Amino acid sequence: MHAAIDALERQEFLRGLNGDYQRLRNNPELWEQYVAERREWDAPA
């Protein structure tokens, strides 16, 4: 039973994450901000 609940929670989490990511991709200005921030995090110190 716990495995089924965990699987459902994971599925719902990933569905929400995918939706958030898609909304970000659909907004060019926000997407560029995201990419710029990701570059900052990935840059060596």
N, CA, C, O and CB atoms as a CASP TS submission, in Angstrom:
PFRMAT TS
TARGET T0000
AUTHOR 0000-0000-0000
METHOD Language model
MODEL 1
PARENT N/A
ATOM      1  N   MET     1       0.824  -1.197   0.000  1.00  0.00           N
ATOM      2  CA  MET     1       0.000   0.000   0.000  1.00  0.00           C
ATOM      3  C   MET     1       0.868   1.260   0.000  1.00  0.00           C
ATOM      4  O   MET     1       0.591   2.215  -0.725  1.00  0.00           O
ATOM      5  CB  MET     1      -0.937  -0.001   1.210  1.00  0.00           C
ATOM      6  N   HIS     2       1.927   1.249   0.827  1.00  0.00           N
ATOM      7  CA  HIS     2       2.807   2.421   0.882  1.00  0.00           C
ATOM      8  C   HIS     2       3.479   2.669  -0.463  1.00  0.00           C
ATOM      9  O   HIS     2       3.654   3.817  -0.872  1.00  0.00           O
ATOM     10  CB  HIS     2       3.871   2.242   1.972  1.00  0.00           C
ATOM     11  N   ALA     3       3.853   1.599  -1.145  1.00  0.00           N
ATOM     12  CA  ALA     3       4.508   1.748  -2.448  1.00  0.00           C
ATOM     13  C   ALA     3       3.568   2.408  -3.452  1.00  0.00           C
ATOM     14  O   ALA     3       3.998   3.241  -4.249  1.00  0.00           O
ATOM     15  CB  ALA     3       4.976   0.380  -2.979  1.00  0.00           C
ATOM     16  N   ALA     4       2.304   2.044  -3.419  1.00  0.00           N
ATOM     17  CA  ALA     4       1.327   2.634  -4.342  1.00  0.00           C
ATOM     18  C   ALA     4       1.129   4.119  -4.046  1.00  0.00           C
ATOM     19  O   ALA     4       1.042   4.934  -4.964  1.00  0.00           O
ATOM     20  CB  ALA     4      -0.020   1.892  -4.249  1.00  0.00           C
ATOM     21  N   ILE     5       1.060   4.461  -2.776  1.00  0.00           N
ATOM     22  CA  ILE     5       0.905   5.869  -2.386  1.00  0.00           C
ATOM     23  C   ILE     5       2.139   6.657  -2.789  1.00  0.00           C
ATOM     24  O   ILE     5       2.029   7.759  -3.328  1.00  0.00           O
ATOM     25  CB  ILE     5       0.660   5.998  -0.862  1.00  0.00           C
ATOM     26  N   ASP     6       3.321   6.092  -2.528  1.00  0.00           N
ATOM     27  CA  ASP     6       4.564   6.757  -2.915  1.00  0.00           C
ATOM     28  C   ASP     6       4.626   6.975  -4.422  1.00  0.00           C
ATOM     29  O   ASP     6       5.039   8.040  -4.880  1.00  0.00           O
ATOM     30  CB  ASP     6       5.773   5.939  -2.454  1.00  0.00           C
ATOM     31  N   ALA     7       4.219   5.975  -5.190  1.00  0.00           N
ATOM     32  CA  ALA     7       4.235   6.092  -6.647  1.00  0.00           C
ATOM     33  C   ALA     7       3.273   7.182  -7.112  1.00  0.00           C
ATOM     34  O   ALA     7       3.599   7.954  -8.014  1.00  0.00           O
ATOM     35  CB  ALA     7       3.870   4.748  -7.299  1.00  0.00           C
ATOM     36  N   LEU     8       2.100   7.249  -6.508  1.00  0.00           N
ATOM     37  CA  LEU     8       1.124   8.275  -6.872  1.00  0.00           C
ATOM     38  C   LEU     8       1.646   9.668  -6.523  1.00  0.00           C
ATOM     39  O   LEU     8       1.518  10.596  -7.321  1.00  0.00           O
ATOM     40  CB  LEU     8      -0.217   8.018  -6.162  1.00  0.00           C
ATOM     41  N   GLU     9       2.229   9.813  -5.344  1.00  0.00           N
ATOM     42  CA  GLU     9       2.783  11.108  -4.943  1.00  0.00           C
ATOM     43  C   GLU     9       3.901  11.531  -5.889  1.00  0.00           C
ATOM     44  O   GLU     9       3.988  12.697  -6.274  1.00  0.00           O
ATOM     45  CB  GLU     9       3.305  11.049  -3.497  1.00  0.00           C
ATOM     46  N   ARG    10       4.748  10.588  -6.260  1.00  0.00           N
ATOM     47  CA  ARG    10       5.840  10.893  -7.189  1.00  0.00           C
ATOM     48  C   ARG    10       5.277  11.313  -8.545  1.00  0.00           C
ATOM     49  O   ARG    10       5.753  12.273  -9.150  1.00  0.00           O
ATOM     50  CB  ARG    10       6.777   9.672  -7.352  1.00  0.00           C
ATOM     51  N   GLN    11       4.273  10.598  -9.013  1.00  0.00           N
ATOM     52  CA  GLN    11       3.656  10.914 -10.299  1.00  0.00           C
ATOM     53  C   GLN    11       3.051  12.318 -10.277  1.00  0.00           C
ATOM     54  O   GLN    11       3.225  13.084 -11.225  1.00  0.00           O
ATOM     55  CB  GLN    11       2.577   9.873 -10.648  1.00  0.00           C
ATOM     56  N   GLU    12       2.350  12.654  -9.213  1.00  0.00           N
ATOM     57  CA  GLU    12       1.742  13.979  -9.096  1.00  0.00           C
ATOM     58  C   GLU    12       2.810  15.063  -9.012  1.00  0.00           C
ATOM     59  O   GLU    12       2.667  16.126  -9.618  1.00  0.00           O
ATOM     60  CB  GLU    12       0.828  14.043  -7.868  1.00  0.00           C
ATOM     61  N   PHE    13       3.880  14.799  -8.262  1.00  0.00           N
ATOM     62  CA  PHE    13       4.978  15.757  -8.151  1.00  0.00           C
ATOM     63  C   PHE    13       5.598  16.016  -9.523  1.00  0.00           C
ATOM     64  O   PHE    13       5.796  17.166  -9.914  1.00  0.00           O
ATOM     65  CB  PHE    13       6.049  15.243  -7.165  1.00  0.00           C
ATOM     66  N   LEU    14       5.902  14.942 -10.246  1.00  0.00           N
ATOM     67  CA  LEU    14       6.533  15.090 -11.557  1.00  0.00           C
ATOM     68  C   LEU    14       5.604  15.760 -12.563  1.00  0.00           C
ATOM     69  O   LEU    14       6.062  16.534 -13.404  1.00  0.00           O
ATOM     70  CB  LEU    14       6.968  13.732 -12.085  1.00  0.00           C
ATOM     71  N   ARG    15       4.318  15.477 -12.489  1.00  0.00           N
ATOM     72  CA  ARG    15       3.355  16.134 -13.372  1.00  0.00           C
ATOM     73  C   ARG    15       3.357  17.644 -13.105  1.00  0.00           C
ATOM     74  O   ARG    15       3.360  18.441 -14.042  1.00  0.00           O
ATOM     75  CB  ARG    15       1.926  15.543 -13.171  1.00  0.00           C
ATOM     76  N   GLY    16       3.357  18.028 -11.843  1.00  0.00           N
ATOM     77  CA  GLY    16       3.409  19.446 -11.495  1.00  0.00           C
ATOM     78  C   GLY    16       4.712  20.093 -11.928  1.00  0.00           C
ATOM     79  O   GLY    16       4.717  21.214 -12.437  1.00  0.00           O
ATOM     80  N   LEU    17       5.815  19.390 -11.727  1.00  0.00           N
ATOM     81  CA  LEU    17       7.123  19.894 -12.127  1.00  0.00           C
ATOM     82  C   LEU    17       7.183  20.092 -13.639  1.00  0.00           C
ATOM     83  O   LEU    17       7.688  21.107 -14.119  1.00  0.00           O
ATOM     84  CB  LEU    17       8.232  18.935 -11.670  1.00  0.00           C
ATOM     85  N   ASN    18       6.674  19.131 -14.375  1.00  0.00           N
ATOM     86  CA  ASN    18       6.652  19.247 -15.837  1.00  0.00           C
ATOM     87  C   ASN    18       5.800  20.432 -16.282  1.00  0.00           C
ATOM     88  O   ASN    18       6.168  21.143 -17.217  1.00  0.00           O
ATOM     89  CB  ASN    18       6.122  17.954 -16.469  1.00  0.00           C
ATOM     90  N   GLY    19       4.674  20.645 -15.624  1.00  0.00           N
ATOM     91  CA  GLY    19       3.823  21.789 -15.957  1.00  0.00           C
ATOM     92  C   GLY    19       4.522  23.108 -15.681  1.00  0.00           C
ATOM     93  O   GLY    19       4.451  24.036 -16.487  1.00  0.00           O
ATOM     94  N   ASP    20       5.196  23.191 -14.543  1.00  0.00           N
ATOM     95  CA  ASP    20       5.938  24.408 -14.204  1.00  0.00           C
ATOM     96  C   ASP    20       7.040  24.672 -15.224  1.00  0.00           C
ATOM     97  O   ASP    20       7.223  25.803 -15.675  1.00  0.00           O
ATOM     98  CB  ASP    20       6.540  24.297 -12.791  1.00  0.00           C
ATOM     99  N   TYR    21       7.768  23.627 -15.582  1.00  0.00           N
ATOM    100  CA  TYR    21       8.847  23.751 -16.558  1.00  0.00           C
ATOM    101  C   TYR    21       8.297  24.204 -17.909  1.00  0.00           C
ATOM    102  O   TYR    21       8.903  25.047 -18.570  1.00  0.00           O
ATOM    103  CB  TYR    21       9.598  22.415 -16.707  1.00  0.00           C
ATOM    104  N   GLN    22       7.168  23.658 -18.321  1.00  0.00           N
ATOM    105  CA  GLN    22       6.569  24.038 -19.602  1.00  0.00           C
ATOM    106  C   GLN    22       6.132  25.498 -19.589  1.00  0.00           C
ATOM    107  O   GLN    22       6.331  26.205 -20.577  1.00  0.00           O
ATOM    108  CB  GLN    22       5.373  23.134 -19.924  1.00  0.00           C
ATOM    109  N   ARG    23       5.544  25.962 -18.496  1.00  0.00           N
ATOM    110  CA  ARG    23       5.148  27.372 -18.397  1.00  0.00           C
ATOM    111  C   ARG    23       6.376  28.273 -18.480  1.00  0.00           C
ATOM    112  O   ARG    23       6.327  29.336 -19.098  1.00  0.00           O
ATOM    113  CB  ARG    23       4.378  27.635 -17.079  1.00  0.00           C
ATOM    114  N   LEU    24       7.465  27.857 -17.867  1.00  0.00           N
ATOM    115  CA  LEU    24       8.707  28.619 -17.924  1.00  0.00           C
ATOM    116  C   LEU    24       9.223  28.675 -19.363  1.00  0.00           C
ATOM    117  O   LEU    24       9.620  29.739 -19.838  1.00  0.00           O
ATOM    118  CB  LEU    24       9.770  27.998 -16.990  1.00  0.00           C
ATOM    119  N   ARG    25       9.218  27.543 -20.051  1.00  0.00           N
ATOM    120  CA  ARG    25       9.682  27.483 -21.445  1.00  0.00           C
ATOM    121  C   ARG    25       8.807  28.333 -22.371  1.00  0.00           C
ATOM    122  O   ARG    25       9.292  28.857 -23.374  1.00  0.00           O
ATOM    123  CB  ARG    25       9.694  26.027 -21.936  1.00  0.00           C
ATOM    124  N   ASN    26       7.546  28.468 -22.045  1.00  0.00           N
ATOM    125  CA  ASN    26       6.626  29.225 -22.894  1.00  0.00           C
ATOM    126  C   ASN    26       6.742  30.733 -22.712  1.00  0.00           C
ATOM    127  O   ASN    26       6.114  31.489 -23.453  1.00  0.00           O
ATOM    128  CB  ASN    26       5.214  28.800 -22.615  1.00  0.00           C
ATOM    129  N   ASN    27       7.528  31.182 -21.747  1.00  0.00           N
ATOM    130  CA  ASN    27       7.718  32.607 -21.503  1.00  0.00           C
ATOM    131  C   ASN    27       9.190  32.931 -21.786  1.00  0.00           C
ATOM    132  O   ASN    27      10.043  32.677 -20.936  1.00  0.00           O
ATOM    133  CB  ASN    27       7.311  33.002 -20.025  1.00  0.00           C
ATOM    134  N   PRO    28       9.501  33.484 -22.961  1.00  0.00           N
ATOM    135  CA  PRO    28      10.901  33.693 -23.347  1.00  0.00           C
ATOM    136  C   PRO    28      11.705  34.529 -22.348  1.00  0.00           C
ATOM    137  O   PRO    28      12.877  34.242 -22.105  1.00  0.00           O
ATOM    138  CB  PRO    28      10.952  34.355 -24.690  1.00  0.00           C
ATOM    139  N   GLU    29      11.093  35.546 -21.777  1.00  0.00           N
ATOM    140  CA  GLU    29      11.814  36.397 -20.828  1.00  0.00           C
ATOM    141  C   GLU    29      12.176  35.616 -19.567  1.00  0.00           C
ATOM    142  O   GLU    29      13.316  35.667 -19.106  1.00  0.00           O
ATOM    143  CB  GLU    29      10.969  37.633 -20.463  1.00  0.00           C
ATOM    144  N   LEU    30      11.210  34.898 -19.015  1.00  0.00           N
ATOM    145  CA  LEU    30      11.488  34.101 -17.815  1.00  0.00           C
ATOM    146  C   LEU    30      12.461  32.968 -18.112  1.00  0.00           C
ATOM    147  O   LEU    30      13.307  32.632 -17.282  1.00  0.00           O
ATOM    148  CB  LEU    30      10.190  33.533 -17.241  1.00  0.00           C
ATOM    149  N   TRP    31      12.337  32.381 -19.301  1.00  0.00           N
ATOM    150  CA  TRP    31      13.247  31.298 -19.675  1.00  0.00           C
ATOM    151  C   TRP    31      14.689  31.810 -19.721  1.00  0.00           C
ATOM    152  O   TRP    31      15.602  31.139 -19.239  1.00  0.00           O
ATOM    153  CB  TRP    31      12.843  30.695 -21.044  1.00  0.00           C
ATOM    154  N   GLU    32      14.894  32.989 -20.297  1.00  0.00           N
ATOM    155  CA  GLU    32      16.247  33.548 -20.369  1.00  0.00           C
ATOM    156  C   GLU    32      16.784  33.838 -18.973  1.00  0.00           C
ATOM    157  O   GLU    32      17.966  33.616 -18.708  1.00  0.00           O
ATOM    158  CB  GLU    32      16.259  34.831 -21.218  1.00  0.00           C
ATOM    159  N   GLN    33      15.938  34.327 -18.084  1.00  0.00           N
ATOM    160  CA  GLN    33      16.371  34.553 -16.699  1.00  0.00           C
ATOM    161  C   GLN    33      16.785  33.241 -16.048  1.00  0.00           C
ATOM    162  O   GLN    33      17.792  33.181 -15.342  1.00  0.00           O
ATOM    163  CB  GLN    33      15.248  35.221 -15.879  1.00  0.00           C
ATOM    164  N   TYR    34      16.015  32.205 -16.284  1.00  0.00           N
ATOM    165  CA  TYR    34      16.322  30.885 -15.735  1.00  0.00           C
ATOM    166  C   TYR    34      17.658  30.371 -16.268  1.00  0.00           C
ATOM    167  O   TYR    34      18.491  29.882 -15.505  1.00  0.00           O
ATOM    168  CB  TYR    34      15.199  29.890 -16.070  1.00  0.00           C
ATOM    169  N   VAL    35      17.855  30.482 -17.570  1.00  0.00           N
ATOM    170  CA  VAL    35      19.095  30.001 -18.185  1.00  0.00           C
ATOM    171  C   VAL    35      20.289  30.791 -17.651  1.00  0.00           C
ATOM    172  O   VAL    35      21.336  30.211 -17.364  1.00  0.00           O
ATOM    173  CB  VAL    35      19.021  30.114 -19.728  1.00  0.00           C
ATOM    174  N   ALA    36      20.138  32.102 -17.518  1.00  0.00           N
ATOM    175  CA  ALA    36      21.225  32.932 -16.995  1.00  0.00           C
ATOM    176  C   ALA    36      21.572  32.529 -15.565  1.00  0.00           C
ATOM    177  O   ALA    36      22.747  32.444 -15.208  1.00  0.00           O
ATOM    178  CB  ALA    36      20.840  34.423 -17.049  1.00  0.00           C
ATOM    179  N   GLU    37      20.559  32.282 -14.753  1.00  0.00           N
ATOM    180  CA  GLU    37      20.812  31.866 -13.373  1.00  0.00           C
ATOM    181  C   GLU    37      21.489  30.497 -13.338  1.00  0.00           C
ATOM    182  O   GLU    37      22.391  30.266 -12.532  1.00  0.00           O
ATOM    183  CB  GLU    37      19.497  31.830 -12.570  1.00  0.00           C
ATOM    184  N   ARG    38      21.058  29.607 -14.200  1.00  0.00           N
ATOM    185  CA  ARG    38      21.665  28.276 -14.252  1.00  0.00           C
ATOM    186  C   ARG    38      23.129  28.368 -14.655  1.00  0.00           C
ATOM    187  O   ARG    38      23.965  27.634 -14.127  1.00  0.00           O
ATOM    188  CB  ARG    38      20.904  27.373 -15.231  1.00  0.00           C
ATOM    189  N   ARG    39      23.449  29.272 -15.595  1.00  0.00           N
ATOM    190  CA  ARG    39      24.851  29.483 -15.993  1.00  0.00           C
ATOM    191  C   ARG    39      25.680  29.964 -14.805  1.00  0.00           C
ATOM    192  O   ARG    39      26.815  29.526 -14.619  1.00  0.00           O
ATOM    193  CB  ARG    39      24.941  30.506 -17.152  1.00  0.00           C
ATOM    194  N   GLU    40      25.113  30.866 -14.002  1.00  0.00           N
ATOM    195  CA  GLU    40      25.829  31.355 -12.817  1.00  0.00           C
ATOM    196  C   GLU    40      26.132  30.215 -11.858  1.00  0.00           C
ATOM    197  O   GLU    40      27.238  30.130 -11.324  1.00  0.00           O
ATOM    198  CB  GLU    40      25.011  32.441 -12.100  1.00  0.00           C
ATOM    199  N   TRP    41      25.164  29.342 -11.636  1.00  0.00           N
ATOM    200  CA  TRP    41      25.360  28.222 -10.716  1.00  0.00           C
ATOM    201  C   TRP    41      26.378  27.224 -11.259  1.00  0.00           C
ATOM    202  O   TRP    41      27.120  26.608 -10.493  1.00  0.00           O
ATOM    203  CB  TRP    41      24.032  27.518 -10.451  1.00  0.00           C
ATOM    204  N   ASP    42      26.411  27.064 -12.592  1.00  0.00           N
ATOM    205  CA  ASP    42      27.302  26.085 -13.204  1.00  0.00           C
ATOM    206  C   ASP    42      28.722  26.603 -13.398  1.00  0.00           C
ATOM    207  O   ASP    42      29.637  25.820 -13.653  1.00  0.00           O
ATOM    208  CB  ASP    42      26.746  25.654 -14.526  1.00  0.00           C
ATOM    209  N   ALA    43      28.913  27.911 -13.279  1.00  0.00           N
ATOM    210  CA  ALA    43      30.240  28.494 -13.500  1.00  0.00           C
ATOM    211  C   ALA    43      31.187  28.106 -12.365  1.00  0.00           C
ATOM    212  O   ALA    43      30.802  28.099 -11.196  1.00  0.00           O
ATOM    213  CB  ALA    43      30.145  30.034 -13.617  1.00  0.00           C
ATOM    214  N   PRO    44      32.425  27.784 -12.724  1.00  0.00           N
ATOM    215  CA  PRO    44      33.397  27.475 -11.667  1.00  0.00           C
ATOM    216  C   PRO    44      33.679  28.721 -10.827  1.00  0.00           C
ATOM    217  O   PRO    44      33.645  29.846 -11.328  1.00  0.00           O
ATOM    218  CB  PRO    44      34.716  26.928 -12.277  1.00  0.00           C
ATOM    219  N   ALA    45      33.949  28.504  -9.577  1.00  0.00           N
ATOM    220  CA  ALA    45      34.172  29.626  -8.650  1.00  0.00           C
ATOM    221  C   ALA    45      35.496  30.299  -8.887  1.00  0.00           C
ATOM    222  O   ALA    45      35.834  31.258  -8.192  1.00  0.00           O
ATOM    223  CB  ALA    45      34.101  29.153  -7.218  1.00  0.00           C
TER
END
